């Protein structure tokens, strides 16, 4: 999902996880209206990693951060610790399991927020600007993890301004402006509509421009 600041991207995904309620329209998950769902039921199926991880972190260690959601889901202790360890390893934080989250770098705190949601096994994972404050390695570690999860059958929604990252990974692209969807379709088809992209002050990535 792409668009300039204020286009409605983050508001849209907050509606998907029940943080906000839409003023009109219906949100359906697998065909079912989610308006009456409790947050606990939603969070077990749709996970959101906020743009600023500091809004999500509060535990005394990285491992405890990941275990919090699993305990709320009623996952048995042994399985919860196994899943927490796997999630931390997946984002490159296995060695930081006992570290106080706010002693980690901003980029690593973002990875920890991803691990906390990843461990819960949600069918849909939403990443809001996941590559912000990441170095080159961290940027692609998270993107490659998202791609692996997609291949395993998960649905990945990513809000990003990184058009080159989109060109490399995205299967489908949604362009937003002023709370409305301008374009929605396969990424190459959306990139080809430069006049409409320009309305959202976006340009196709260099890789796409060179290939046409």
C-alpha positions as CSV (number, residue, x, y, z in Angstrom):
1,X,0.0,0.0,0.0
2,X,1.6,3.3,-1.1
3,X,0.7,7.0,-1.1
4,X,1.9,10.2,0.3
5,X,1.7,11.0,4.1
6,X,-1.9,11.7,5.0
7,X,-3.4,9.6,2.2
8,X,-5.1,7.2,4.6
9,X,-2.8,4.2,4.6
10,X,-2.3,3.8,8.3
11,X,-5.9,4.6,9.0
12,X,-7.0,1.8,6.7
13,X,-4.9,-0.8,8.4
14,X,-5.9,0.3,11.8
15,X,-9.5,-0.3,10.8
16,X,-8.5,-3.8,9.7
17,X,-7.3,-4.7,13.2
18,X,-10.0,-3.0,15.1
19,X,-8.0,-0.1,16.6
20,X,-10.3,2.3,14.6
21,X,-13.8,1.7,13.4
22,X,-14.8,2.8,9.9
23,X,-17.5,5.5,9.6
24,X,-19.1,3.6,6.8
25,X,-18.6,0.5,4.7
26,X,-17.9,-3.1,5.9
27,X,-14.6,-4.9,6.5
28,X,-14.8,-8.7,5.9
29,X,-12.3,-11.4,6.8
30,X,-12.8,-14.5,4.8
31,X,-16.3,-13.2,3.9
32,X,-17.3,-12.5,7.5
33,X,-18.1,-9.0,8.8
34,X,-15.6,-8.2,11.5
35,X,-17.5,-5.3,13.1
36,X,-18.8,-7.4,16.0
37,X,-15.5,-9.2,16.6
38,X,-13.6,-8.6,19.8
39,X,-10.0,-7.3,19.5
40,X,-8.7,-10.7,20.9
41,X,-10.3,-12.6,18.0
42,X,-9.0,-10.1,15.5
43,X,-5.5,-10.1,16.9
44,X,-5.2,-13.9,16.6
45,X,-5.8,-13.6,12.9
46,X,-4.5,-10.2,11.8
47,X,-1.3,-8.8,13.2
48,X,-0.1,-5.2,12.9
49,X,3.4,-3.9,13.4
50,X,3.2,-0.1,13.9
51,X,5.6,2.3,12.2
52,X,7.0,3.3,15.6
53,X,7.8,0.1,17.5
54,X,8.1,2.0,20.8
55,X,4.3,2.2,20.9
56,X,4.2,-1.6,21.1
57,X,7.0,-2.5,23.4
58,X,6.7,-2.6,27.2
59,X,8.2,-5.8,28.7
60,X,11.4,-6.4,30.6
61,X,13.1,-8.5,27.9
62,X,12.9,-9.3,24.2
63,X,11.7,-12.8,25.0
64,X,9.0,-11.6,27.4
65,X,7.8,-9.1,24.8
66,X,7.2,-12.0,22.4
67,X,5.7,-14.2,25.1
68,X,3.1,-11.7,26.1
69,X,0.8,-12.2,23.1
70,X,1.2,-16.0,23.2
71,X,0.2,-16.1,26.8
72,X,-2.9,-14.0,26.0
73,X,-3.8,-16.5,23.4
74,X,-3.5,-19.4,25.9
75,X,-0.6,-21.0,24.3
76,X,1.0,-23.6,26.7
77,X,4.3,-22.4,28.3
78,X,6.7,-24.8,26.5
79,X,5.1,-24.2,23.1
80,X,5.1,-20.4,23.8
81,X,8.8,-20.4,24.5
82,X,9.6,-22.5,21.5
83,X,7.6,-20.1,19.2
84,X,9.2,-17.1,20.9
85,X,12.6,-18.5,20.2
86,X,11.8,-19.2,16.6
87,X,10.4,-15.7,16.0
88,X,13.4,-14.0,17.6
89,X,15.7,-16.1,15.5
90,X,13.7,-15.3,12.3
91,X,14.4,-11.6,12.8
92,X,18.0,-12.0,13.9
93,X,17.5,-11.4,17.6
94,X,18.1,-14.8,19.1
95,X,21.1,-13.5,21.0
96,X,19.1,-10.6,22.4
97,X,16.3,-12.6,24.1
98,X,17.3,-11.4,27.6
99,X,17.9,-7.8,26.6
100,X,15.7,-5.0,27.8
101,X,13.9,-3.8,24.6
102,X,14.8,-0.2,24.9
103,X,18.5,-1.0,25.0
104,X,18.2,-2.3,21.5
105,X,18.7,0.0,18.5
106,X,15.6,1.5,16.9
107,X,16.0,-0.9,14.0
108,X,16.2,-3.9,16.3
109,X,13.2,-2.7,18.3
110,X,11.3,-2.7,15.0
111,X,12.5,-6.3,14.4
112,X,11.3,-7.2,17.9
113,X,7.9,-5.8,17.2
114,X,7.7,-8.0,14.1
115,X,8.8,-11.1,16.1
116,X,6.1,-10.5,18.7
117,X,3.4,-10.5,16.0
118,X,5.0,-13.3,14.0
119,X,5.0,-15.7,16.9
120,X,1.2,-15.4,17.2
121,X,0.8,-17.2,13.9
122,X,-1.6,-14.6,12.4
123,X,-3.0,-15.4,8.9
124,X,-2.5,-11.8,7.9
125,X,0.6,-9.7,8.9
126,X,0.5,-5.9,8.3
127,X,3.9,-4.1,8.3
128,X,3.7,-0.3,8.5
129,X,6.9,1.2,7.0
130,X,9.0,-1.8,8.2
131,X,12.3,-0.7,6.6
132,X,12.5,2.7,8.3
133,X,15.7,3.1,10.3
134,X,17.0,-0.3,9.0
135,X,20.4,-0.7,7.4
136,X,20.7,-2.5,4.1
137,X,20.9,-6.0,5.8
138,X,18.0,-5.3,8.1
139,X,15.9,-3.9,5.3
140,X,16.1,-7.1,3.3
141,X,16.0,-9.4,6.2
142,X,12.5,-8.2,7.0
143,X,11.5,-8.2,3.3
144,X,12.8,-11.7,2.7
145,X,11.0,-12.9,5.9
146,X,7.8,-11.4,4.6
147,X,8.3,-13.1,1.2
148,X,8.9,-16.4,2.9
149,X,5.7,-16.1,4.9
150,X,3.8,-15.2,1.7
151,X,5.1,-18.4,0.1
152,X,3.9,-20.3,3.2
153,X,0.4,-19.0,2.7
154,X,0.3,-15.9,4.8
155,X,-1.1,-12.7,3.6
156,X,1.3,-9.8,3.9
157,X,0.3,-6.2,3.7
158,X,3.1,-3.7,3.7
159,X,2.9,0.1,3.8
160,X,6.0,1.6,2.4
161,X,7.5,4.5,0.5
162,X,10.3,2.3,-0.9
163,X,9.4,1.9,-4.5
164,X,12.4,-0.2,-5.3
165,X,11.5,-2.6,-2.5
166,X,8.0,-2.8,-4.0
167,X,9.4,-3.6,-7.5
168,X,11.4,-6.5,-6.0
169,X,8.7,-8.1,-3.8
170,X,5.2,-6.8,-4.3
171,X,2.6,-9.0,-6.1
172,X,-0.2,-6.5,-5.8
173,X,0.0,-2.7,-5.4
174,X,-2.7,-0.3,-3.9
175,X,-2.2,3.4,-4.4
176,X,-4.0,5.8,-2.1
177,X,-4.7,9.5,-2.1
178,X,-7.0,11.5,0.2
179,X,-8.5,8.4,1.8
180,X,-9.4,6.9,-1.6
181,X,-7.9,4.1,-3.7
182,X,-6.5,5.4,-7.0
183,X,-5.1,2.2,-8.3
184,X,-5.2,-1.5,-7.3
185,X,-3.7,-4.3,-9.3
186,X,-0.6,-6.3,-10.2
187,X,2.5,-4.1,-9.5
188,X,3.7,-4.0,-13.1
189,X,0.3,-2.8,-14.3
190,X,0.1,-0.1,-11.7
191,X,3.6,1.1,-12.4
192,X,2.7,1.5,-16.1
193,X,0.0,4.1,-15.2
194,X,2.4,6.9,-14.6
195,X,-0.2,9.7,-15.1
196,X,-2.3,8.3,-12.3
197,X,0.7,7.7,-10.1
198,X,1.7,11.3,-10.6
199,X,-1.6,12.3,-8.9
200,X,-0.3,10.7,-5.8
201,X,3.1,12.3,-6.3
202,X,4.7,8.9,-7.0
203,X,7.0,7.7,-9.7
204,X,7.7,4.1,-10.9
205,X,10.9,2.6,-9.5
206,X,14.0,2.9,-11.6
207,X,14.1,-0.9,-12.2
208,X,10.7,-0.7,-13.8
209,X,11.5,2.3,-15.9
210,X,14.7,0.7,-17.2
211,X,12.9,-2.6,-18.1
212,X,10.2,-1.0,-20.3
